[in-house]
């Protein structure tokens, strides 16, 4: 019973945080940025590390 109550409380807090973030942070709608992020991350992961001097 206690675990169920704790889980419900955590779910409610998570939902409240999500609502707060959605109301205070506008999701970028520029497709040039949002569509290119996965490609950028893929390309960056392919770059070999450079030794520091």
N, C-alpha and C positions, 0 to 999 in steps of 0.2 A: 504494500500500500504506500509506504513512504517513498520507494523508488518511483512509483507511478506519479506521485505528487511532485517529486523533484524533477522528473522528466517534463511534466506539464509546465512547471515553473520555468524551466530552462527553455522550453519551446516558446513560451509566451515572451520571455526576454529576448530571444533571438528574433522573433517576429517584430517586436517593438524596435529593436536595433535596425532591422531591415527597413521598416517603414520610415524611421528617422533618416537613414542614409538616402533612401529614395527621394525623400522630400527635400533634403539639403544638398544633394549632389546630383547634378544633371548628367545623365548618361550621354557620352559623346555620340553624335549622330552623323558625323562626317565619315562617309563610307571609305574615303581614301585612307583614313587613319585606322578605323576599326577592321577593315578587310585586310590591311597590310600588316597588322601586328603579328598574326601567326607566321606569315612569310618572313618577316623581320627576325622573329625569334628562331625560326628554322635556319635561316642564313647565318645568324650569329652563332648558333651552336656548331656550325660547320667550320668556323674560323679557328685555326690552330692557335693555341696559346703562345704568347711571346715571352721569352725569358726576360726577367727584369735585370737591368744592368746595375 
